[in-house]
Amino acid sequence: MTESHIVVRNLSKTYRVPEREPGLGSALKSLVHRTYRDVEAVRDISFTIEMGEMVGFIGPNGAGKTTTLKMLSGLLHPTSGDAHVLGAVPWKREHAYLQHISMVLGNKSQMLWDIPPLDSFRTLADIYGVSLTDYQSTLDELVILLDMKELLTKPVRNFSLGERMKCELVAGLLHRPDILFLDEPTLGLDVSMQARLRRFFAEYNRRSGVTVILTSHYMADVVALCPRVILIHHGQLLYDGALQGLAEKLAPFKLIKVALSRADTQSILTLPDTVDVVERQNGNLTLRVPRPETPRLTAHLLNTLPVVDLTVEDPPIEAVIDQIYQEGKVEG
């Protein structure tokens, strides 16, 4: 039986936010009588994550993702609810607990810009009590995986965003954490660097068995790394399960893309009412077809139209997620 590394039960976080009307009068009034409103960043969410899982934690801006990660890493106290990570209560910030977690944020830096990363790495190893032997073996492994040997002795200020991100990852993994919180780790990186970091995360998880929670607005990160997703919206948990299951649940249709030898597609008008023509251009057709009807319609197209090429695809996962963001619910 697997061991649950993260157990969250009815976790909530409410911020008390000051507010006032614009203008000098309102500003002066707020000095003696300030008004507040409560903002529910996270509302009664529960989930469990097992040892070694890589889980995508997704939702639109302001959904509560980073707030949740900050509570699980001990940076914030919840308003209510409970959580245990590696058997510890995160916000107690016990030394033994902090030794076994790491949080890497794509928009924050722990590197000192005027010195080479090796100096920062050595300091972090001392803070975490990593022996010189373990430090050197871990550093060597990470440097090879990230292909960054040439960066170790250069000042950080000379690095590109992608090179800096490599250093942030090494800094976060030097003490070999059991739990890794990744908050937008590929933010702002070019497509090539994003792909390289995805390969690194997958390989590092395979080698170390680290448990990973990943937040990202790049669905390619989630698709490549996370078989399971937890989706929250307005602080509430909307879905927890397989990423592919989410697509099948919310998009019970397939896309059939047809290339014809000529642009005459009038016969397509005889299709059933359940089939939608998504796009028609220069002899190319894209049809949205209910999943149960896909085999029959595919055979019909091949038998009645001058088909040069035909593909059957699932809808892009980005479209499925966007549908949830727009509707704010998961049905089906």
C-alpha positions as CSV (number, residue, x, y, z in Angstrom):
1,M,0.0,0.0,0.0
2,T,1.3,3.4,-0.9
3,E,2.0,6.1,1.7
4,S,0.1,9.3,1.5
5,H,2.7,12.1,1.4
6,I,0.1,14.9,1.5
7,V,-3.3,14.8,3.2
8,V,-5.5,17.9,3.0
9,R,-8.9,18.1,4.7
10,N,-11.4,21.0,4.4
11,L,-8.6,23.6,4.0
12,S,-9.6,27.2,3.8
13,K,-7.9,30.6,3.7
14,T,-9.7,34.0,4.0
15,Y,-7.8,37.3,3.6
16,R,-9.1,40.5,5.3
17,V,-8.5,43.1,2.7
18,P,-8.8,46.9,3.3
19,E,-10.7,48.9,0.7
20,R,-11.8,52.5,0.2
21,E,-13.4,54.7,-2.5
22,P,-11.1,56.8,-4.7
23,G,-10.4,60.4,-3.8
24,L,-8.7,62.5,-1.2
25,G,-11.7,62.5,1.1
26,S,-12.0,58.8,1.2
27,A,-8.2,58.5,1.8
28,L,-8.4,60.8,4.8
29,K,-11.5,59.0,6.1
30,S,-9.7,55.7,5.9
31,L,-7.1,57.0,8.3
32,V,-9.6,56.9,11.2
33,H,-12.2,54.4,10.0
34,R,-10.9,51.7,7.7
35,T,-13.3,49.3,6.1
36,Y,-12.5,45.7,5.1
37,R,-13.9,42.9,3.1
38,D,-13.2,39.2,3.4
39,V,-11.7,37.4,0.3
40,E,-12.0,33.7,0.3
41,A,-8.8,32.6,-1.5
42,V,-9.3,28.9,-0.7
43,R,-12.6,27.3,0.3
44,D,-12.9,23.9,1.9
45,I,-10.7,21.9,-0.3
46,S,-9.7,18.2,0.4
47,F,-7.3,15.9,-1.5
48,T,-4.7,13.2,-0.9
49,I,-1.4,12.8,-2.8
50,E,0.6,9.6,-2.6
51,M,4.4,9.1,-2.5
52,G,6.1,9.7,-5.8
53,E,3.0,11.2,-7.6
54,M,3.3,14.1,-10.0
55,V,0.1,16.1,-9.8
56,G,-0.9,19.1,-11.8
57,F,-2.6,21.8,-9.6
58,I,-4.4,24.0,-12.1
59,G,-6.8,26.9,-12.3
60,P,-7.1,30.4,-13.6
61,N,-5.4,33.4,-12.1
62,G,-6.6,34.1,-8.6
63,A,-8.0,30.5,-8.2
64,G,-6.1,29.9,-5.0
65,K,-3.2,27.7,-6.3
66,T,-0.3,29.6,-4.9
67,T,-2.1,30.3,-1.6
68,T,-2.6,26.5,-1.2
69,L,1.0,25.8,-2.0
70,K,2.1,28.4,0.6
71,M,-0.1,26.8,3.2
72,L,1.3,23.3,2.4
73,S,4.9,24.6,2.5
74,G,4.3,26.4,5.8
75,L,4.4,30.0,4.6
76,L,0.8,30.7,5.5
77,H,-1.6,29.7,8.2
78,P,-5.0,28.5,7.1
79,T,-8.2,30.1,8.3
80,S,-9.7,26.6,8.9
81,G,-9.1,23.0,8.0
82,D,-6.2,20.7,8.4
83,A,-3.2,19.4,6.4
84,H,-0.4,16.9,7.0
85,V,2.6,16.7,4.8
86,L,5.0,13.9,5.5
87,G,3.1,13.5,8.7
88,A,3.8,17.0,9.9
89,V,1.6,20.1,10.1
90,P,3.2,22.5,7.6
91,W,2.5,25.8,9.3
92,K,4.3,24.7,12.5
93,R,7.4,25.0,10.4
94,E,9.3,22.4,12.3
95,H,13.0,22.1,11.3
96,A,12.6,18.3,10.5
97,Y,9.7,19.1,8.2
98,L,11.5,22.0,6.3
99,Q,14.5,19.7,5.7
100,H,12.3,17.5,3.5
101,I,10.4,20.0,1.3
102,S,11.3,22.5,-1.4
103,M,9.4,25.2,-3.2
104,V,10.6,26.6,-6.5
105,L,8.8,29.7,-7.9
106,G,9.2,30.8,-11.5
107,N,8.9,34.5,-10.6
108,K,11.2,34.5,-7.5
109,S,14.9,34.1,-7.3
110,Q,17.1,32.8,-4.4
111,M,20.3,33.4,-6.3
112,L,22.6,36.4,-5.5
113,W,23.1,38.2,-8.7
114,D,26.7,39.3,-8.3
115,I,28.3,36.0,-7.4
116,P,28.5,32.6,-9.2
117,P,25.9,30.0,-8.4
118,L,28.5,27.7,-6.8
119,D,28.8,30.1,-3.9
120,S,25.0,30.2,-3.3
121,F,24.8,26.4,-3.7
122,R,27.5,25.9,-1.0
123,T,25.8,28.3,1.4
124,L,22.4,26.5,0.9
125,A,24.1,23.1,1.5
126,D,25.4,24.4,4.8
127,I,22.0,25.8,5.8
128,Y,20.4,22.4,5.2
129,G,23.2,20.5,6.8
130,V,24.2,18.6,3.7
131,S,27.5,16.8,4.0
132,L,30.3,17.7,1.6
133,T,30.1,14.2,0.0
134,D,26.4,14.3,-0.5
135,Y,26.5,17.9,-1.7
136,Q,29.1,17.1,-4.4
137,S,27.3,13.9,-5.6
138,T,24.0,15.7,-5.8
139,L,25.4,18.7,-7.5
140,D,27.2,16.6,-10.1
141,E,24.0,14.7,-10.8
142,L,21.9,17.8,-11.2
143,V,24.5,19.6,-13.4
144,I,24.6,16.6,-15.8
145,L,20.8,16.4,-15.9
146,L,20.4,20.1,-16.6
147,D,23.5,20.4,-18.8
148,M,24.8,23.5,-17.0
149,K,28.4,22.9,-16.1
150,E,29.5,26.1,-17.9
151,L,27.2,28.2,-15.7
152,L,28.7,27.3,-12.3
153,T,31.4,30.0,-12.2
154,K,29.7,32.9,-14.0
155,P,27.9,35.7,-12.1
156,V,24.2,35.1,-12.1
157,R,23.5,38.6,-13.5
158,N,24.9,37.4,-16.9
159,F,22.4,34.5,-17.2
160,S,19.4,34.3,-19.4
161,L,16.0,33.5,-17.8
162,G,16.3,29.8,-18.7
163,E,19.9,29.6,-17.3
164,R,18.7,31.3,-14.0
165,M,15.9,28.8,-13.8
166,K,18.3,25.9,-14.0
167,C,20.2,27.4,-11.0
168,E,17.0,27.8,-9.1
169,L,16.2,24.1,-9.6
170,V,19.6,23.1,-8.4
171,A,19.3,25.3,-5.3
172,G,15.9,23.8,-4.5
173,L,17.1,20.2,-4.9
174,L,20.5,20.2,-3.3
175,H,19.1,18.8,0.0
176,R,17.1,16.0,-1.9
177,P,13.6,17.0,-0.7
178,D,10.8,14.4,-0.6
179,I,8.2,16.9,-1.6
180,L,8.7,19.5,-4.4
181,F,6.3,22.4,-4.9
182,L,6.7,23.8,-8.4
183,D,4.9,27.1,-8.9
184,E,5.1,28.2,-12.6
185,P,8.6,26.8,-13.1
186,T,8.6,27.5,-16.9
187,L,7.1,31.0,-16.7
188,G,8.5,33.2,-19.4
189,L,10.8,30.6,-20.9
190,D,11.1,29.9,-24.6
191,V,9.5,26.7,-26.0
192,S,12.9,24.9,-26.3
193,M,13.8,25.6,-22.6
194,Q,10.3,24.6,-21.5
195,A,10.7,21.2,-23.2
196,R,14.2,20.7,-21.7
197,L,12.9,21.4,-18.2
198,R,10.0,19.1,-18.6
199,R,12.4,16.3,-19.5
200,F,14.4,17.1,-16.4
201,F,11.4,17.0,-14.1
202,A,10.3,13.7,-15.5
203,E,13.7,12.1,-15.2
204,Y,14.4,13.5,-11.8
205,N,11.0,12.2,-10.5
206,R,11.9,8.7,-12.0
207,R,15.3,8.7,-10.3
208,S,14.4,10.1,-6.9
209,G,10.8,9.3,-6.4
210,V,10.1,12.8,-5.3
211,T,6.4,13.8,-4.9
212,V,5.6,16.8,-7.0
213,I,2.8,19.4,-7.1
214,L,3.1,21.5,-10.2
215,T,1.2,24.7,-11.0
216,S,1.4,26.1,-14.5
217,H,-0.6,28.1,-17.0
218,Y,1.2,26.2,-19.8
219,M,-0.9,23.1,-20.2
220,A,1.9,21.5,-22.1
221,D,3.8,21.2,-18.8
222,V,0.8,19.5,-17.2
223,V,0.1,17.2,-20.1
224,A,3.7,16.1,-20.3
225,L,4.3,15.5,-16.6
226,C,1.1,15.0,-14.7
227,P,-1.3,12.0,-15.2
228,R,-3.5,13.5,-12.5
229,V,-4.8,17.0,-12.1
230,I,-6.5,18.9,-9.3
231,L,-8.5,21.8,-10.6
232,I,-9.6,24.7,-8.5
233,H,-11.6,27.8,-9.4
234,H,-12.6,30.7,-7.1
235,G,-10.9,28.7,-4.3
236,Q,-13.1,25.6,-4.7
237,L,-12.0,22.2,-5.9
238,L,-13.8,21.4,-9.1
239,Y,-12.1,18.2,-10.2
240,D,-9.6,15.7,-8.9
241,G,-8.6,12.8,-11.2
242,A,-7.0,11.7,-14.5
243,L,-6.3,14.5,-17.0
244,Q,-7.6,12.3,-19.8
245,G,-10.7,11.6,-17.8
246,L,-11.4,15.3,-17.5
247,A,-11.2,15.7,-21.3
248,E,-13.6,12.8,-21.9
249,K,-16.0,14.1,-19.3
250,L,-16.2,17.6,-20.5
251,A,-15.7,17.1,-24.2
252,P,-17.8,14.0,-25.3
253,F,-16.8,14.5,-28.9
254,K,-14.0,14.0,-31.4
255,L,-12.6,16.2,-34.0
256,I,-12.4,14.8,-37.5
257,K,-10.1,16.6,-39.9
258,V,-10.6,15.9,-43.6
259,A,-8.5,17.0,-46.5
260,L,-10.3,16.7,-49.9
261,S,-8.9,16.5,-53.4
262,R,-11.2,19.3,-54.4
263,A,-12.9,22.2,-52.7
264,D,-16.4,21.1,-53.4
265,T,-17.8,20.2,-50.0
266,Q,-21.5,20.7,-50.5
267,S,-22.3,17.1,-49.8
268,I,-21.1,17.7,-46.3
269,L,-24.5,19.4,-45.7
270,T,-26.2,16.0,-45.6
271,L,-24.5,15.2,-42.3
272,P,-26.6,14.4,-39.2
273,D,-27.7,17.3,-37.0
274,T,-25.4,16.1,-34.2
275,V,-22.3,16.9,-36.3
276,D,-21.0,20.4,-36.4
277,V,-18.8,21.9,-39.1
278,V,-16.1,23.7,-37.1
279,E,-14.1,24.9,-40.1
280,R,-14.3,24.7,-43.9
281,Q,-11.5,26.1,-46.0
282,N,-10.0,25.3,-49.4
283,G,-11.2,21.7,-49.3
284,N,-10.2,21.1,-45.7
285,L,-13.0,20.3,-43.2
286,T,-13.0,20.1,-39.4
287,L,-16.0,18.4,-37.9
288,R,-17.1,18.0,-34.3
289,V,-18.6,14.6,-33.8
290,P,-20.1,12.8,-30.8
291,R,-17.8,10.1,-29.7
292,P,-20.2,7.2,-30.2
293,E,-20.9,8.3,-33.8
294,T,-17.2,8.8,-34.8
295,P,-16.6,5.3,-36.4
296,R,-19.8,5.4,-38.4
297,L,-19.2,8.9,-39.7
298,T,-15.6,8.3,-40.5
299,A,-16.7,5.4,-42.8
300,H,-19.4,7.6,-44.3
301,L,-16.9,10.3,-45.2
302,L,-14.4,7.9,-46.7
303,N,-17.1,6.3,-48.9
304,T,-18.8,9.5,-50.1
305,L,-16.2,12.2,-50.4
306,P,-12.9,12.5,-52.3
307,V,-10.8,12.1,-49.2
308,V,-7.0,12.6,-49.5
309,D,-6.3,12.5,-45.7
310,L,-8.4,12.0,-42.6
311,T,-7.5,12.2,-38.9
312,V,-9.5,11.7,-35.7
313,E,-8.4,13.7,-32.7
314,D,-9.4,14.5,-29.2
315,P,-10.1,18.2,-28.6
316,P,-7.1,20.2,-27.3
317,I,-6.9,20.0,-23.6
318,E,-6.5,23.8,-23.5
319,A,-10.0,24.1,-24.9
320,V,-11.4,21.8,-22.3
321,I,-9.7,23.7,-19.5
322,D,-10.8,27.0,-20.9
323,Q,-14.4,25.7,-20.9
324,I,-14.2,25.1,-17.2
325,Y,-12.7,28.5,-16.5
326,Q,-15.5,30.2,-18.4
327,E,-18.3,28.1,-16.8
328,G,-16.8,27.8,-13.4
329,K,-18.0,24.2,-13.0
330,V,-17.4,20.6,-14.1
331,E,-20.4,18.7,-15.2
332,G,-21.0,15.4,-17.0
